[in-house]
């Protein structure tokens, strides 16, 4: 499955780490290990069925400062500036590009196992919900699955169905593999398989 109609569908897709079975944390952010969109910076944890955050954007043309709430039950975004049409969302989609991640933060696990969506997108026009202008999210698309095991960073590109391996020590260039389904192997077999492939690549 690579597309999810709602945020809830995505969250329910995988709620436990495939390596340690701990619950995955749910965040919305515009940066991660793999791509650094540092401006404007967003990092918010999923709480009470919502992602909520202050969003500010300043340029010579405009200053935007608003509170944004994304509700997973309705799958809608609401913000507290009215009459600016779609401007805030255009900036969110084009500059901030936040995406949703499900991540393992278990210190004992150490894999930082993470599944990430592509940046979230919205429908072009608002609808009304309880008298407020709200914007429906477009279906979420899967982007990547990542994990760190034994000083090796594994990047599964879920769009292209390919795997890249970034060995940290000794440093060598990323190695591209056929798609490696991380869920199919116990951790020790996975690392053995990867190391064998690194030697023969
Ligand atoms: Zn884990």
Boltz pocket constraint, residues with backbone or C-beta under 6 A from the ligand:
constraints:
  - pocket:
      binder: B
      contacts: [[A, 17], [A, 18], [A, 19], [A, 20], [A, 21], [A, 22], [A, 104], [A, 105], [A, 106], [A, 109], [A, 110], [A, 111], [A, 112], [A, 113]]
      max_distance: 6.0
